[in-house]
Amino acid sequence: MKSSKFVEELRGKSVEQLNQDLVAAKKELFNLRFQNATNQLDNTARIKEVRKNIARIQTVITAKARA
């Protein structure tokens, strides 16, 4: 499954790298929302995918903080 490989990749990264990924994902989400508002977005499912990736990154960051 694609998401499990993504999570395994995230677990191998440091917290600093995860924070950088989180910032990049949030920027991408902003750009996707902007494109959607101006009717330039073709693949609207990408918004949902990016939101879930942001949640996955935050989950891994929280798990590392607790450990």
Backbone atoms as SQL, in Angstrom:
CREATE TABLE atoms (id INTEGER PRIMARY KEY, chain TEXT, resi INTEGER, resn TEXT, atom TEXT, x REAL, y REAL, z REAL);
INSERT INTO atoms VALUES
  (1, 'A', 1, 'MET', 'N', 0.830, -1.178, 0.000),
  (2, 'A', 1, 'MET', 'CA', 0.000, 0.000, 0.000),
  (3, 'A', 1, 'MET', 'C', 0.883, 1.253, 0.000),
  (4, 'A', 2, 'LYS', 'N', 0.470, 2.264, -0.717),
  (5, 'A', 2, 'LYS', 'CA', 1.269, 3.462, -0.885),
  (6, 'A', 2, 'LYS', 'C', 1.443, 4.232, 0.413),
  (7, 'A', 3, 'SER', 'N', 0.383, 4.364, 1.194),
  (8, 'A', 3, 'SER', 'CA', 0.453, 5.163, 2.413),
  (9, 'A', 3, 'SER', 'C', 1.369, 4.528, 3.456),
  (10, 'A', 4, 'SER', 'N', 1.428, 3.204, 3.516),
  (11, 'A', 4, 'SER', 'CA', 2.293, 2.571, 4.505),
  (12, 'A', 4, 'SER', 'C', 3.767, 2.796, 4.164),
  (13, 'A', 5, 'LYS', 'N', 4.094, 2.809, 2.880),
  (14, 'A', 5, 'LYS', 'CA', 5.473, 3.115, 2.484),
  (15, 'A', 5, 'LYS', 'C', 5.802, 4.556, 2.828),
  (16, 'A', 6, 'PHE', 'N', 4.835, 5.447, 2.635),
  (17, 'A', 6, 'PHE', 'CA', 5.035, 6.860, 2.953),
  (18, 'A', 6, 'PHE', 'C', 5.300, 7.032, 4.446),
  (19, 'A', 7, 'VAL', 'N', 4.545, 6.328, 5.275),
  (20, 'A', 7, 'VAL', 'CA', 4.718, 6.424, 6.731),
  (21, 'A', 7, 'VAL', 'C', 6.070, 5.852, 7.145),
  (22, 'A', 8, 'GLU', 'N', 6.476, 4.760, 6.529),
  (23, 'A', 8, 'GLU', 'CA', 7.787, 4.180, 6.850),
  (24, 'A', 8, 'GLU', 'C', 8.901, 5.148, 6.484),
  (25, 'A', 9, 'GLU', 'N', 8.770, 5.847, 5.358),
  (26, 'A', 9, 'GLU', 'CA', 9.744, 6.874, 4.979),
  (27, 'A', 9, 'GLU', 'C', 9.796, 7.963, 6.028),
  (28, 'A', 10, 'LEU', 'N', 8.616, 8.378, 6.495),
  (29, 'A', 10, 'LEU', 'CA', 8.556, 9.447, 7.481),
  (30, 'A', 10, 'LEU', 'C', 9.225, 9.041, 8.784),
  (31, 'A', 11, 'ARG', 'N', 9.031, 7.805, 9.183),
  (32, 'A', 11, 'ARG', 'CA', 9.610, 7.337, 10.449),
  (33, 'A', 11, 'ARG', 'C', 11.132, 7.317, 10.399),
  (34, 'A', 12, 'GLY', 'N', 11.700, 7.213, 9.201),
  (35, 'A', 12, 'GLY', 'CA', 13.154, 7.206, 9.053),
  (36, 'A', 12, 'GLY', 'C', 13.774, 8.586, 9.055),
  (37, 'A', 13, 'LYS', 'N', 12.967, 9.626, 9.022),
  (38, 'A', 13, 'LYS', 'CA', 13.471, 10.992, 8.964),
  (39, 'A', 13, 'LYS', 'C', 13.584, 11.583, 10.363),
  (40, 'A', 14, 'SER', 'N', 14.416, 12.634, 10.459),
  (41, 'A', 14, 'SER', 'CA', 14.542, 13.344, 11.728),
  (42, 'A', 14, 'SER', 'C', 13.377, 14.314, 11.881),
  (43, 'A', 15, 'VAL', 'N', 13.229, 14.852, 13.085),
  (44, 'A', 15, 'VAL', 'CA', 12.138, 15.778, 13.362),
  (45, 'A', 15, 'VAL', 'C', 12.290, 17.045, 12.516),
  (46, 'A', 16, 'GLU', 'N', 13.526, 17.496, 12.308),
  (47, 'A', 16, 'GLU', 'CA', 13.757, 18.693, 11.499),
  (48, 'A', 16, 'GLU', 'C', 13.315, 18.466, 10.055),
  (49, 'A', 17, 'GLN', 'N', 13.637, 17.299, 9.512),
  (50, 'A', 17, 'GLN', 'CA', 13.221, 16.970, 8.149),
  (51, 'A', 17, 'GLN', 'C', 11.699, 16.866, 8.065),
  (52, 'A', 18, 'LEU', 'N', 11.089, 16.308, 9.096),
  (53, 'A', 18, 'LEU', 'CA', 9.634, 16.193, 9.123),
  (54, 'A', 18, 'LEU', 'C', 8.981, 17.571, 9.152),
  (55, 'A', 19, 'ASN', 'N', 9.559, 18.486, 9.918),
  (56, 'A', 19, 'ASN', 'CA', 9.016, 19.844, 9.966),
  (57, 'A', 19, 'ASN', 'C', 9.134, 20.526, 8.609),
  (58, 'A', 20, 'GLN', 'N', 10.232, 20.280, 7.899),
  (59, 'A', 20, 'GLN', 'CA', 10.395, 20.835, 6.553),
  (60, 'A', 20, 'GLN', 'C', 9.357, 20.244, 5.609),
  (61, 'A', 21, 'ASP', 'N', 9.129, 18.945, 5.707),
  (62, 'A', 21, 'ASP', 'CA', 8.108, 18.291, 4.881),
  (63, 'A', 21, 'ASP', 'C', 6.718, 18.846, 5.193),
  (64, 'A', 22, 'LEU', 'N', 6.477, 19.109, 6.464),
  (65, 'A', 22, 'LEU', 'CA', 5.174, 19.646, 6.882),
  (66, 'A', 22, 'LEU', 'C', 4.942, 21.029, 6.286),
  (67, 'A', 23, 'VAL', 'N', 5.954, 21.868, 6.331),
  (68, 'A', 23, 'VAL', 'CA', 5.840, 23.211, 5.756),
  (69, 'A', 23, 'VAL', 'C', 5.594, 23.117, 4.249),
  (70, 'A', 24, 'ALA', 'N', 6.327, 22.228, 3.580),
  (71, 'A', 24, 'ALA', 'CA', 6.163, 22.068, 2.135),
  (72, 'A', 24, 'ALA', 'C', 4.762, 21.568, 1.789),
  (73, 'A', 25, 'ALA', 'N', 4.246, 20.638, 2.591),
  (74, 'A', 25, 'ALA', 'CA', 2.912, 20.097, 2.338),
  (75, 'A', 25, 'ALA', 'C', 1.841, 21.158, 2.558),
  (76, 'A', 26, 'LYS', 'N', 2.027, 21.993, 3.577),
  (77, 'A', 26, 'LYS', 'CA', 1.052, 23.056, 3.834),
  (78, 'A', 26, 'LYS', 'C', 1.067, 24.092, 2.710),
  (79, 'A', 27, 'LYS', 'N', 2.250, 24.379, 2.176),
  (80, 'A', 27, 'LYS', 'CA', 2.342, 25.305, 1.040),
  (81, 'A', 27, 'LYS', 'C', 1.645, 24.714, -0.182),
  (82, 'A', 28, 'GLU', 'N', 1.860, 23.409, -0.388),
  (83, 'A', 28, 'GLU', 'CA', 1.209, 22.748, -1.521),
  (84, 'A', 28, 'GLU', 'C', -0.308, 22.780, -1.365),
  (85, 'A', 29, 'LEU', 'N', -0.792, 22.536, -0.157),
  (86, 'A', 29, 'LEU', 'CA', -2.228, 22.579, 0.096),
  (87, 'A', 29, 'LEU', 'C', -2.789, 23.977, -0.176),
  (88, 'A', 30, 'PHE', 'N', -2.061, 24.994, 0.251),
  (89, 'A', 30, 'PHE', 'CA', -2.498, 26.366, -0.013),
  (90, 'A', 30, 'PHE', 'C', -2.601, 26.614, -1.515),
  (91, 'A', 31, 'ASN', 'N', -1.577, 26.194, -2.258),
  (92, 'A', 31, 'ASN', 'CA', -1.584, 26.394, -3.710),
  (93, 'A', 31, 'ASN', 'C', -2.717, 25.625, -4.376),
  (94, 'A', 32, 'LEU', 'N', -2.980, 24.406, -3.889),
  (95, 'A', 32, 'LEU', 'CA', -4.077, 23.618, -4.457),
  (96, 'A', 32, 'LEU', 'C', -5.424, 24.286, -4.191),
  (97, 'A', 33, 'ARG', 'N', -5.599, 24.805, -2.989),
  (98, 'A', 33, 'ARG', 'CA', -6.854, 25.491, -2.665),
  (99, 'A', 33, 'ARG', 'C', -7.021, 26.750, -3.520),
  (100, 'A', 34, 'PHE', 'N', -5.924, 27.447, -3.740),
  (101, 'A', 34, 'PHE', 'CA', -5.973, 28.650, -4.570),
  (102, 'A', 34, 'PHE', 'C', -6.353, 28.282, -6.003),
  (103, 'A', 35, 'GLN', 'N', -5.733, 27.227, -6.533),
  (104, 'A', 35, 'GLN', 'CA', -6.064, 26.771, -7.892),
  (105, 'A', 35, 'GLN', 'C', -7.512, 26.324, -7.974),
  (106, 'A', 36, 'ASN', 'N', -8.010, 25.682, -6.936),
  (107, 'A', 36, 'ASN', 'CA', -9.395, 25.221, -6.918),
  (108, 'A', 36, 'ASN', 'C', -10.358, 26.410, -6.920),
  (109, 'A', 37, 'ALA', 'N', -10.014, 27.445, -6.181),
  (110, 'A', 37, 'ALA', 'CA', -10.881, 28.619, -6.107),
  (111, 'A', 37, 'ALA', 'C', -10.945, 29.358, -7.438),
  (112, 'A', 38, 'THR', 'N', -9.866, 29.285, -8.211),
  (113, 'A', 38, 'THR', 'CA', -9.828, 29.976, -9.505),
  (114, 'A', 38, 'THR', 'C', -10.153, 29.031, -10.666),
  (115, 'A', 39, 'ASN', 'N', -10.666, 27.853, -10.329),
  (116, 'A', 39, 'ASN', 'CA', -11.060, 26.845, -11.333),
  (117, 'A', 39, 'ASN', 'C', -9.920, 26.417, -12.254),
  (118, 'A', 40, 'GLN', 'N', -8.719, 26.342, -11.713),
  (119, 'A', 40, 'GLN', 'CA', -7.572, 25.891, -12.491),
  (120, 'A', 40, 'GLN', 'C', -7.128, 24.477, -12.093),
  (121, 'A', 41, 'LEU', 'N', -7.756, 23.915, -11.086),
  (122, 'A', 41, 'LEU', 'CA', -7.334, 22.618, -10.570),
  (123, 'A', 41, 'LEU', 'C', -8.054, 21.505, -11.301),
  (124, 'A', 42, 'ASP', 'N', -7.271, 20.572, -11.878),
  (125, 'A', 42, 'ASP', 'CA', -7.846, 19.449, -12.610),
  (126, 'A', 42, 'ASP', 'C', -8.147, 18.271, -11.685),
  (127, 'A', 43, 'ASN', 'N', -7.194, 17.942, -10.819),
  (128, 'A', 43, 'ASN', 'CA', -7.324, 16.778, -9.949),
  (129, 'A', 43, 'ASN', 'C', -7.684, 17.241, -8.533),
  (130, 'A', 44, 'THR', 'N', -8.972, 17.326, -8.252),
  (131, 'A', 44, 'THR', 'CA', -9.395, 17.804, -6.939),
  (132, 'A', 44, 'THR', 'C', -9.130, 16.785, -5.831),
  (133, 'A', 45, 'ALA', 'N', -8.921, 15.542, -6.174),
  (134, 'A', 45, 'ALA', 'CA', -8.625, 14.517, -5.170),
  (135, 'A', 45, 'ALA', 'C', -7.258, 14.749, -4.534),
  (136, 'A', 46, 'ARG', 'N', -6.410, 15.521, -5.196),
  (137, 'A', 46, 'ARG', 'CA', -5.074, 15.808, -4.665),
  (138, 'A', 46, 'ARG', 'C', -5.171, 16.591, -3.346),
  (139, 'A', 47, 'ILE', 'N', -6.194, 17.419, -3.199),
  (140, 'A', 47, 'ILE', 'CA', -6.371, 18.187, -1.963),
  (141, 'A', 47, 'ILE', 'C', -6.550, 17.238, -0.781),
  (142, 'A', 48, 'LYS', 'N', -7.405, 16.248, -0.946),
  (143, 'A', 48, 'LYS', 'CA', -7.657, 15.270, 0.116),
  (144, 'A', 48, 'LYS', 'C', -6.393, 14.476, 0.438),
  (145, 'A', 49, 'GLU', 'N', -5.648, 14.124, -0.589),
  (146, 'A', 49, 'GLU', 'CA', -4.417, 13.356, -0.406),
  (147, 'A', 49, 'GLU', 'C', -3.380, 14.165, 0.381),
  (148, 'A', 50, 'VAL', 'N', -3.233, 15.425, 0.052),
  (149, 'A', 50, 'VAL', 'CA', -2.260, 16.274, 0.743),
  (150, 'A', 50, 'VAL', 'C', -2.681, 16.490, 2.193),
  (151, 'A', 51, 'ARG', 'N', -3.994, 16.682, 2.441),
  (152, 'A', 51, 'ARG', 'CA', -4.470, 16.843, 3.814),
  (153, 'A', 51, 'ARG', 'C', -4.146, 15.608, 4.656),
  (154, 'A', 52, 'LYS', 'N', -4.323, 14.431, 4.076),
  (155, 'A', 52, 'LYS', 'CA', -4.029, 13.200, 4.813),
  (156, 'A', 52, 'LYS', 'C', -2.529, 13.063, 5.050),
  (157, 'A', 53, 'ASN', 'N', -1.717, 13.478, 4.068),
  (158, 'A', 53, 'ASN', 'CA', -0.270, 13.423, 4.251),
  (159, 'A', 53, 'ASN', 'C', 0.173, 14.366, 5.366),
  (160, 'A', 54, 'ILE', 'N', -0.453, 15.531, 5.458),
  (161, 'A', 54, 'ILE', 'CA', -0.136, 16.467, 6.546),
  (162, 'A', 54, 'ILE', 'C', -0.449, 15.813, 7.890),
  (163, 'A', 55, 'ALA', 'N', -1.585, 15.147, 7.983),
  (164, 'A', 55, 'ALA', 'CA', -1.961, 14.465, 9.227),
  (165, 'A', 55, 'ALA', 'C', -0.971, 13.350, 9.553),
  (166, 'A', 56, 'ARG', 'N', -0.526, 12.624, 8.544),
  (167, 'A', 56, 'ARG', 'CA', 0.454, 11.549, 8.779),
  (168, 'A', 56, 'ARG', 'C', 1.765, 12.118, 9.296),
  (169, 'A', 57, 'ILE', 'N', 2.216, 13.228, 8.701),
  (170, 'A', 57, 'ILE', 'CA', 3.464, 13.847, 9.140),
  (171, 'A', 57, 'ILE', 'C', 3.330, 14.314, 10.584),
  (172, 'A', 58, 'GLN', 'N', 2.215, 14.958, 10.916),
  (173, 'A', 58, 'GLN', 'CA', 2.013, 15.433, 12.281),
  (174, 'A', 58, 'GLN', 'C', 1.945, 14.281, 13.270),
  (175, 'A', 59, 'THR', 'N', 1.373, 13.164, 12.867),
  (176, 'A', 59, 'THR', 'CA', 1.293, 11.993, 13.737),
  (177, 'A', 59, 'THR', 'C', 2.683, 11.451, 14.048),
  (178, 'A', 60, 'VAL', 'N', 3.538, 11.381, 13.036),
  (179, 'A', 60, 'VAL', 'CA', 4.890, 10.869, 13.240),
  (180, 'A', 60, 'VAL', 'C', 5.690, 11.836, 14.112),
  (181, 'A', 61, 'ILE', 'N', 5.520, 13.134, 13.901),
  (182, 'A', 61, 'ILE', 'CA', 6.207, 14.125, 14.734),
  (183, 'A', 61, 'ILE', 'C', 5.796, 13.961, 16.197),
  (184, 'A', 62, 'THR', 'N', 4.504, 13.794, 16.442),
  (185, 'A', 62, 'THR', 'CA', 4.005, 13.620, 17.805),
  (186, 'A', 62, 'THR', 'C', 4.544, 12.337, 18.433),
  (187, 'A', 63, 'ALA', 'N', 4.588, 11.267, 17.650),
  (188, 'A', 63, 'ALA', 'CA', 5.102, 9.989, 18.165),
  (189, 'A', 63, 'ALA', 'C', 6.571, 10.107, 18.530),
  (190, 'A', 64, 'LYS', 'N', 7.347, 10.828, 17.721),
  (191, 'A', 64, 'LYS', 'CA', 8.770, 11.008, 18.019),
  (192, 'A', 64, 'LYS', 'C', 8.966, 11.886, 19.248),
  (193, 'A', 65, 'ALA', 'N', 8.079, 12.859, 19.425),
  (194, 'A', 65, 'ALA', 'CA', 8.189, 13.739, 20.589),
  (195, 'A', 65, 'ALA', 'C', 7.912, 12.984, 21.877),
  (196, 'A', 66, 'ARG', 'N', 6.999, 12.038, 21.829),
  (197, 'A', 66, 'ARG', 'CA', 6.659, 11.254, 23.023),
  (198, 'A', 66, 'ARG', 'C', 7.727, 10.229, 23.370),
  (199, 'A', 67, 'ALA', 'N', 8.460, 9.783, 22.372),
  (200, 'A', 67, 'ALA', 'CA', 9.472, 8.736, 22.594),
  (201, 'A', 67, 'ALA', 'C', 10.737, 9.315, 23.238);
